[in-house]
Amino acid sequence: MRMEELKDRPVMSIASGTKLGSVHDVLLDDSYVQITALVIGGGGLFGGHKQAVAYSAIHGIGPDAVMMSGEDAVQEMGSAGPFRTAHAFGTLQQQVMSESGVNLGRVVGMDFEPQTGAVTGLSFSAPDGVGPDESDLCHVARADIVSMTEKMVIVRHSVVQQTDEELAVEPAEDRGQLMVQEPEGAPGFAPATTTART
């Protein structure tokens, strides 16, 4: 499921059968690959105040609503709250770089597993201004994400070729080289081995 699809989806309490609000944003942990909570705001039982509910308290995510156990799982947002160190998905637009030093664009979306809240992949738009139209986006599976921070996502070198194929663009003169240094004394040791795209 796409993380951005959660925005504005009603949040309902199973215990009371009432609307608590709507999903305002998604909070990620420090690894940026796990949802820790949903931010609730606008209307419902809690009015215009922003609250958060731990992802572990979510009972189900359907096409029409997010179902949670009850109002007691909703917590205040704030500097002293349990989610103060979480990172809001709505403010993230990380640059996507390959491990071989190629700028691939910026993150425009993330996919996640509804059962666990784990990020399963991301979508990014090319750096040359290709818009967020679905046909112009490139997708990266979780297995190809090397690391992720607030400002940057590093992906495997193989994504460079995949990106060129998806966007059907002419390869640039320099599309990066992955330098692999083997330990000295290893069989067949060479000072540096380069793997270049074809």
C-alpha positions in Angstrom: 0.0 0.0 0.0 1.2 3.6 -0.7 1.8 5.7 2.4 0.3 8.8 0.7 -3.0 6.9 0.2 -3.5 7.1 4.0 -3.8 10.9 4.0 -7.4 12.1 4.9 -8.6 8.6 5.5 -11.1 8.5 8.5 -9.9 7.0 11.7 -12.6 5.0 13.6 -12.8 3.6 17.1 -13.9 0.0 17.2 -14.8 0.4 20.9 -17.1 3.4 20.6 -18.0 3.3 16.9 -17.1 7.0 16.5 -14.8 8.9 14.1 -11.7 10.1 15.9 -10.5 12.2 13.0 -8.6 11.7 9.8 -5.1 10.7 9.0 -3.0 13.9 8.8 0.4 12.4 8.4 2.6 9.3 9.0 5.5 9.1 11.5 8.6 7.0 10.7 11.2 5.8 13.1 14.9 6.7 13.0 15.6 4.1 10.4 12.9 5.6 8.1 11.8 2.1 7.2 9.1 1.5 9.8 5.9 3.4 10.6 5.7 4.1 14.3 2.4 6.1 14.4 -0.3 7.9 12.5 -1.0 11.6 13.1 -4.8 12.3 13.5 -6.2 15.7 12.9 -9.3 17.6 11.6 -12.8 16.9 12.9 -14.0 13.9 14.8 -13.8 13.4 18.5 -10.6 15.3 18.9 -11.6 18.3 16.8 -8.8 20.2 15.2 -6.0 19.1 17.6 -3.3 16.9 16.2 -3.0 13.6 18.1 -1.0 10.4 17.3 -1.8 6.8 17.6 0.9 4.1 17.7 0.8 1.8 14.7 0.7 -1.2 17.0 -2.8 0.0 18.1 -4.2 0.0 14.5 -6.6 -2.9 14.1 -7.1 -2.7 10.4 -6.6 -0.5 7.3 -9.4 -0.7 4.8 -10.3 1.3 1.7 -12.8 3.5 3.6 -11.3 3.8 7.1 -8.5 3.1 9.5 -9.8 1.1 12.4 -8.2 1.3 15.9 -9.1 -0.3 19.2 -10.3 2.8 21.1 -9.7 6.4 22.1 -7.4 5.4 25.0 -4.7 4.6 22.4 -4.6 8.2 21.1 -1.8 10.3 22.5 -0.9 14.0 22.5 1.6 15.3 20.0 4.3 17.4 21.5 7.9 17.7 22.5 7.4 15.5 25.6 5.4 12.8 23.9 6.5 9.3 22.9 6.7 10.3 19.2 8.8 13.4 19.6 11.8 11.8 17.8 9.7 10.4 15.0 9.9 11.8 11.5 6.9 13.0 9.6 6.5 11.5 6.1 4.8 14.6 4.8 7.9 16.7 5.2 10.3 14.2 3.6 11.6 14.7 0.1 14.9 13.0 0.3 17.4 13.1 -2.5 18.0 9.7 -4.1 21.7 8.8 -4.8 23.2 5.5 -6.0 26.1 4.1 -4.1 28.2 4.8 -7.2 27.5 8.5 -6.9 24.6 9.1 -9.4 21.8 11.6 -8.5 18.6 9.8 -9.4 16.1 12.3 -8.2 13.8 12.9 -5.1 11.5 10.7 -3.1 7.8 11.3 -3.9 6.2 8.3 -2.3 6.7 5.2 -0.1 5.1 1.8 -0.1 4.5 -0.1 3.1 3.1 -3.4 4.4 -0.2 -2.6 6.2 0.1 -5.6 8.6 3.5 -4.5 10.0 4.0 -0.9 8.9 7.3 -1.8 7.4 8.4 0.2 4.3 8.6 -2.1 1.3 9.8 0.4 -1.3 9.8 3.9 -2.6 9.0 5.9 -5.7 11.1 8.8 -6.9 11.0 11.3 -9.8 14.0 12.0 -12.0 16.3 15.0 -11.4 15.6 16.5 -14.8 12.2 17.7 -13.8 10.1 14.7 -14.8 6.8 15.2 -13.0 5.1 13.0 -10.5 2.9 11.4 -13.2 2.7 7.7 -12.5 4.3 6.7 -15.8 7.3 9.0 -15.0 8.1 7.6 -11.6 10.8 5.0 -10.8 10.3 2.4 -8.1 12.9 0.9 -5.7 12.3 -2.2 -3.6 13.4 -2.2 0.0 16.1 -4.7 -0.8 17.8 -2.1 -3.1 17.8 0.6 -0.4 21.2 0.7 1.2 20.5 3.5 3.8 18.0 6.2 4.4 18.2 9.5 6.4 16.2 12.6 6.7 17.9 14.2 3.7 19.2 11.3 1.6 18.4 7.8 0.3 21.3 5.6 -0.9 20.3 2.9 -3.3 22.2 0.1 -5.0 24.2 0.8 -8.2 21.9 -1.6 -10.2 19.0 1.0 -9.8 20.9 3.3 -12.1 20.4 1.0 -15.1 16.8 0.2 -14.0 16.1 4.0 -13.9 17.4 4.5 -17.4 15.3 1.6 -18.7 12.1 2.8 -17.0 12.4 6.4 -18.2 13.9 5.3 -21.6 16.5 8.1 -21.6 19.9 8.2 -23.3 22.6 7.3 -20.8 24.7 10.3 -19.7 28.5 10.2 -20.3 29.2 9.6 -16.6 26.7 7.4 -14.8 29.0 6.4 -12.0 31.3 3.6 -11.2 31.1 1.3 -8.2 34.5 0.9 -6.6 35.0 -2.4 -4.7 38.2 -2.6 -2.6 39.2 -6.2 -1.8 41.4 -7.0 1.2 45.1 -7.1 0.6 46.5 -10.6 0.3 43.2 -12.0 -0.9 43.5 -14.4 -3.9 43.4 -12.5 -7.2 43.8 -9.2 -5.3 43.8 -6.1 -7.5 44.2 -2.5 -6.2 40.7 -1.6 -7.3 37.9 -3.3 -9.2 35.5 -1.1 -11.1 32.1 -2.2 -12.2 30.8 0.1 -14.9 27.4 0.2 -16.5 27.1 -1.0 -20.1 
